[in-house]
Amino acid sequence: MSVLIQLKSDRSENVAYNFPDFPVYIDRTLLSDYPDYTAVSHWHDDVEFITVISGEMQYNINGETVTLASGDGIFVNARQLHYGFSEKREECQFICAVLHPVLLCGTAGVEQNYVLPVITNECYSYKLLRREVMWEERILEVLRQMHASLSHSAPQLEIQGLFFRLWSILYEHAPKQNMEKRDGRQLGLLREMVGYIQKNYSEKMSLTDIAGAGNMCKSKCGELFRRYTGKTPIQYLTDYRLKKSIEMMNTSELSIGEIGYEAGFSGASYFSETFKKKFGYSPKEYRRTISEEKKLDL
């Protein structure tokens, strides 16, 4: 299974919600569903929660990496750059819940007094949730209940009620705004450059083009990418192209050469060389594995 990330016109992720007209995505999944056990760095207006069922994963939020052990989790606030991965390429099973804050905004008073103070709090970009801490474990339990409610007769009603319960706990324990703040403007510029790559990855692209999307010099561009993603802009571009090529191998009948071209690589041989250097096997070997797995599923 390949996890696809689509972008809106503002270059944020277009979340594939579980229900039409109900902005919630909840799923229990494996880290191996992602190419190379790594999700693509992305952002969205929704808030995100992870609770690890088994194994462990690393999670990067705005360039800061934390480790989530079995039983633990994380809250990631709206509009933060983030992604999960395994440094050792080891399996991790987890529940992911992506919920839009609009579900909490039944009245203007609730929105102004209880929702906006959390999602605009620059001191609350994320919060680790440890099972040993009582109030944090309560959030993790609510997440498990949300996932279980998907099979019930009225899941939207249950999920929305649980979201209110979860949010009240977060609001009660939110840090104060007068703490040291991160540079929100720099993150905004980085989102512009990441979005530019994700929308134009199939085209010829240089460091100058990427820096131009953020209206900055190349050295500043490189500094921001290294600080918040741990990669150079060109490394991020190459990795994103490789991930898109894997998506195409899972979902299309295009040839390896055609996929390399569509993913933005200049030639089939360069694509194959880059792919093998990154993953340890060639695109043809990867596609052959996919084909064999599909036969076993029949």
C-alpha positions in Angstrom: 0.0 0.0 0.0 1.4 3.4 -1.0 0.2 6.5 1.0 -0.6 9.4 -1.3 -0.3 13.0 -0.4 -2.2 15.6 -2.5 -1.9 19.3 -2.2 -4.5 22.1 -2.2 -4.1 25.4 -4.1 -2.4 26.9 -1.0 0.1 24.0 -1.1 -1.1 22.4 2.1 -1.9 18.7 2.2 -5.4 17.7 0.8 -6.4 15.2 3.5 -8.4 12.1 2.3 -11.1 12.2 5.0 -13.0 9.1 6.0 -16.4 10.7 5.3 -17.8 13.2 2.7 -18.4 16.6 4.3 -16.9 15.5 7.7 -13.3 16.6 8.0 -11.8 13.6 9.8 -9.2 11.0 8.8 -8.6 8.2 11.2 -6.8 5.0 10.4 -4.7 2.2 12.0 -1.7 1.7 9.7 1.9 0.5 9.4 5.0 2.6 8.8 6.0 0.1 6.1 3.0 1.4 4.1 5.2 4.4 3.4 8.2 4.2 0.9 11.4 3.6 2.8 9.5 3.8 6.1 9.3 7.6 5.8 6.4 9.9 5.2 6.8 13.1 3.2 7.2 16.3 5.2 3.9 18.1 4.9 1.5 20.5 6.6 -2.3 21.1 6.8 -4.8 23.2 8.7 -6.0 20.1 10.6 -4.5 19.0 13.9 -3.0 15.6 14.0 -2.6 12.9 16.7 -0.6 9.7 16.6 -0.7 6.9 19.1 1.8 4.0 18.7 0.4 0.5 19.0 3.6 -1.5 18.6 7.2 -0.7 17.6 8.5 2.8 17.6 9.0 5.7 15.2 10.8 9.0 15.0 8.7 12.1 14.4 10.0 15.3 13.0 8.1 18.6 13.7 9.6 21.8 12.2 13.0 20.2 12.2 12.9 18.8 15.7 13.0 15.0 16.0 11.4 13.0 18.8 11.0 9.3 19.4 7.6 7.7 20.0 7.7 4.4 21.8 5.0 1.8 22.0 2.0 3.1 24.0 3.1 6.8 23.5 1.9 9.4 21.0 2.0 13.0 19.9 -0.2 16.0 19.2 0.8 18.1 16.2 -0.8 21.5 16.0 -2.3 23.0 12.8 0.1 24.3 10.0 3.2 22.6 11.4 5.7 20.9 9.0 5.8 17.3 10.1 6.5 13.6 9.2 7.0 10.3 10.8 9.8 7.8 9.9 11.9 4.9 11.1 15.7 5.5 11.2 16.3 1.7 11.2 13.5 0.9 8.7 11.7 -1.1 11.3 8.0 -1.7 11.5 5.7 0.4 13.6 1.9 0.1 13.9 0.0 3.2 14.9 -3.3 5.0 14.9 -3.3 8.4 13.1 -6.2 10.9 13.6 -6.3 14.1 11.5 -9.2 16.4 12.5 -10.1 19.8 11.3 -10.7 22.3 14.2 -13.9 23.6 12.4 -15.7 20.6 14.0 -15.2 22.4 17.4 -16.5 25.8 16.2 -20.2 25.5 16.7 -20.4 29.1 18.0 -18.2 32.1 17.7 -17.6 32.1 21.4 -16.2 28.6 21.4 -14.0 29.4 18.4 -12.6 32.6 19.9 -12.1 31.4 23.5 -11.2 27.8 23.2 -10.1 26.9 19.6 -8.0 29.8 18.3 -6.0 30.2 21.5 -4.7 26.7 20.9 -4.1 26.5 17.2 -2.5 29.9 17.0 -0.3 29.3 20.1 3.3 29.4 18.8 4.5 27.7 22.0 2.3 24.6 21.2 3.6 23.3 17.9 3.5 19.8 19.3 3.1 17.9 22.5 4.5 14.4 23.3 1.9 12.2 24.9 3.3 9.7 27.4 1.3 6.9 28.8 2.9 7.5 32.3 1.3 11.0 32.5 -2.4 10.7 33.5 -3.9 13.5 31.4 -1.8 12.5 28.4 -2.9 8.9 28.7 -6.5 10.2 28.7 -5.9 11.7 25.3 -4.4 8.5 24.0 -7.4 6.5 25.3 -9.7 9.0 23.5 -7.8 8.4 20.3 -8.2 4.6 20.6 -12.0 5.2 21.2 -12.1 7.4 18.1 -10.7 4.6 16.0 -13.0 2.0 17.5 -16.0 4.2 16.8 -15.5 3.9 13.0 -17.3 0.6 13.1 -20.2 1.9 15.1 -23.6 2.9 13.8 -23.1 6.7 14.2 -19.4 7.3 14.0 -19.5 11.0 13.1 -21.5 11.8 16.2 -19.2 9.7 18.4 -16.0 11.1 16.9 -17.2 14.7 17.2 -18.1 14.2 20.9 -14.7 12.5 21.6 -13.0 15.4 19.8 -14.6 17.9 22.2 -13.5 15.8 25.1 -9.9 15.6 23.8 -9.8 19.3 23.1 -10.9 20.3 26.6 -7.9 18.3 27.9 -5.5 20.0 25.5 -6.8 23.4 26.2 -6.5 22.9 30.0 -2.8 22.0 29.7 -1.8 24.4 26.9 1.4 26.4 27.6 1.2 30.2 27.9 1.9 32.4 24.9 4.6 34.4 26.7 7.1 31.6 26.4 9.9 31.8 23.8 8.4 31.6 20.3 9.6 30.0 17.2 10.0 32.0 14.1 6.6 31.6 12.4 7.6 33.7 9.4 10.5 31.4 8.6 8.2 28.4 8.7 5.8 30.2 6.5 8.5 30.7 3.9 9.7 27.1 4.2 6.1 26.0 3.6 6.1 28.0 0.4 9.3 26.4 -0.9 8.2 22.9 0.1 4.9 23.5 -1.6 6.6 24.7 -4.7 8.6 21.4 -4.9 5.6 19.3 -4.3 3.6 21.0 -7.0 6.4 21.2 -9.6 8.5 18.2 -8.9 8.1 16.8 -12.4 9.6 19.9 -14.0 13.2 20.9 -14.3 14.1 22.6 -11.1 17.2 24.3 -9.6 18.2 25.6 -6.2 17.6 29.1 -7.6 14.0 28.2 -8.4 13.3 26.7 -5.0 14.8 29.8 -3.2 12.8 32.1 -5.5 9.6 30.4 -4.3 10.5 31.7 -0.8 11.8 35.0 -2.1 15.2 34.5 -0.5 18.9 33.8 -1.4 20.1 30.2 -2.0 22.2 30.1 1.2 19.2 31.1 3.4 17.1 28.6 1.5 19.6 25.8 2.3 19.8 26.9 5.9 16.1 26.7 6.4 15.8 23.2 4.8 18.6 21.8 6.8 17.2 23.3 10.0 13.6 22.1 9.6 13.8 19.0 7.4 17.4 17.8 8.0 18.0 17.8 4.2 19.3 20.2 1.6 16.7 21.6 -0.8 18.0 19.3 -3.6 18.0 16.3 -1.3 14.4 17.0 -0.4 13.5 17.4 -4.1 15.2 14.1 -5.0 13.5 12.2 -2.1 10.1 13.6 -3.1 10.6 12.6 -6.7 11.6 9.0 -5.6 8.5 8.8 -3.4 6.3 9.9 -6.3 7.9 7.4 -8.5 7.0 4.6 -6.0 3.4 5.9 -6.0 3.3 5.6 -9.8 4.8 2.1 -9.7 2.0 1.1 -7.4 -0.9 2.8 -9.3 0.0 2.9 -13.0 1.1 0.7 -15.9 3.8 3.2 -17.1 7.2 1.8 -18.0 10.1 2.4 -15.6 11.5 5.0 -18.0 8.2 6.8 -18.3 7.8 6.9 -14.5 11.3 8.3 -14.1 10.5 11.0 -16.6 7.1 11.8 -15.0 8.8 12.0 -11.6 11.2 14.6 -12.8 14.4 12.6 -13.5 16.4 13.5 -16.6 16.8 10.0 -17.8 15.9 6.3 -17.1 19.5 5.4 -16.2 19.8 8.3 -13.7 16.5 7.4 -12.2 17.5 3.8 -11.7 20.8 4.7 -10.3 19.3 7.2 -7.8 16.6 4.8 -6.8 19.0 1.9 -6.1 21.3 4.2 -4.2 18.5 5.3 -2.0 16.6 2.0 -1.4 19.2 -0.7 -2.2 17.3 -2.2 -5.1 16.4 -1.1 -8.6 12.9 0.2 -9.8 12.5 -3.0 -11.8 13.2 -5.2 -8.7 10.7 -3.1 -6.7 8.0 -3.4 -9.4 8.6 -7.2 -9.6 8.0 -7.4 -5.8 4.8 -5.5 -6.1 3.6 -7.8 -8.9 4.4 -10.9 -6.8 2.6 -9.5 -3.8 -0.5 -8.8 -5.8 -0.6 -12.3 -7.1 -0.4 -13.7 -3.6 -3.4 -11.5 -2.6 -5.5 -13.0 -5.4 
